[in-house]
Amino acid sequence: MEHQEAYEKARKRVEAKIGFYIHLAVYFGVNLLLLIINLLASPHYLWFKWPLMGWGIGLFFHGLGVFASFRGDSIKKQMIEKEMEAMRKREVDDK
């Protein structure tokens, strides 16, 4: 059972990382295309920077959610264990 839980947790982390890397690749591809369109259509005004920055903020938070959440897993696990212990105590007190 423990092995299955660890496998499932690792699988979810890998899927989250792959999702971020796909997002990153699409970000670069689309923004490169927007840069080319911008330079060909209106080189006097560089408007491509606006979607680049807006989407970049979203990409930053996506990366933060994927890579910073690993520390949060241990905090979540501690909270769950503490809650389970409290529930066990309540069950014993109710008997």
Phi and psi in degrees as a GROMACS rama.xvg file:
@    title "Ramachandran Plot"
@    xaxis  label "Phi"
@    yaxis  label "Psi"
@TYPE xy
-61.5716  -40.8398  GLU-2
-63.593  -40.8725  HIS-3
-63.4704  -41.2227  GLN-4
-65.152  -42.7968  GLU-5
-64.3578  -41.4403  ALA-6
-62.2584  -44.9609  TYR-7
-63.5654  -40.7553  GLU-8
-64.3778  -43.9864  LYS-9
-64.6346  -40.022  ALA-10
-61.9752  -42.2936  ARG-11
-65.3947  -39.0289  LYS-12
-64.4988  -43.4188  ARG-13
-63.3196  -42.797  VAL-14
-62.4844  -38.5445  GLU-15
-65.4916  -42.0512  ALA-16
-65.182  -44.3762  LYS-17
-61.5583  -41.7429  ILE-18
-60.2465  -40.2176  GLY-19
-65.9594  -44.3716  PHE-20
-64.7282  -35.2356  TYR-21
-65.3822  -44.3619  ILE-22
-58.2588  -44.0903  HIS-23
-62.6657  -43.496  LEU-24
-65.0182  -42.817  ALA-25
-65.1317  -39.4222  VAL-26
-56.4657  -50.849  TYR-27
-65.8953  -42.0123  PHE-28
-62.608  -49.1296  GLY-29
-66.3878  -42.2994  VAL-30
-70.3241  -30.3719  ASN-31
-64.9539  -42.7937  LEU-32
-62.2313  -42.6051  LEU-33
-63.7768  -38.0699  LEU-34
-62.2685  -45.4619  LEU-35
-62.6124  -45.7654  ILE-36
-61.1322  -43.3845  ILE-37
-59.9558  -47.7827  ASN-38
-67.3111  -32.3409  LEU-39
-78.9976  -37.9715  LEU-40
-87.523  -44.2335  ALA-41
-148.192  75.1014  SER-42
-67.0707  -17.1072  PRO-43
-75.0136  -19.5609  HIS-44
-131.036  120.462  TYR-45
-92.4727  87.8905  LEU-46
-86.0074  -14.7383  TRP-47
-63.1748  -19.2139  PHE-48
-65.8569  -26.3186  LYS-49
-69.1102  -51.1413  TRP-50
-66.5776  -31.3021  PRO-51
-59.6138  -46.7944  LEU-52
-71.6316  -45.1641  MET-53
-61.3487  -48.2992  GLY-54
-68.6244  -33.639  TRP-55
-60.9193  -37.2291  GLY-56
-63.7387  -44.8322  ILE-57
-62.4085  -41.1657  GLY-58
-64.4101  -39.545  LEU-59
-59.0202  -47.2216  PHE-60
-69.7783  -31.7574  PHE-61
-62.8014  -46.7894  HIS-62
-62.333  -40.2096  GLY-63
-61.965  -43.4949  LEU-64
-64.9727  -34.4763  GLY-65
-78.1675  -48.3722  VAL-66
-92.7189  -22.5876  PHE-67
-91.2841  -11.3954  ALA-68
-75.6082  -14.371  SER-69
-63.8801  -38.7792  PHE-70
-67.5477  -36.4353  ARG-71
-65.5582  -23.9598  GLY-72
-62.5478  -41.9126  ASP-73
-69.3088  -35.7052  SER-74
-64.9025  -43.7152  ILE-75
-62.162  -42.2769  LYS-76
-62.2544  -41.8548  LYS-77
-62.742  -41.3879  GLN-78
-65.5865  -40.0203  MET-79
-64.1088  -44.6949  ILE-80
-62.2685  -39.7637  GLU-81
-64.7209  -42.022  LYS-82
-66.0506  -40.2771  GLU-83
-63.0487  -39.4776  MET-84
-64.2225  -41.701  GLU-85
-63.7747  -39.2767  ALA-86
-66.0147  -39.7565  MET-87
-62.2352  -42.0459  ARG-88
-62.6614  -41.5504  LYS-89
-63.7776  -38.3938  ARG-90
-64.0524  -42.3794  GLU-91
-66.5171  -40.7879  VAL-92
-66.4596  -32.5123  ASP-93
-72.7094  -22.7922  ASP-94
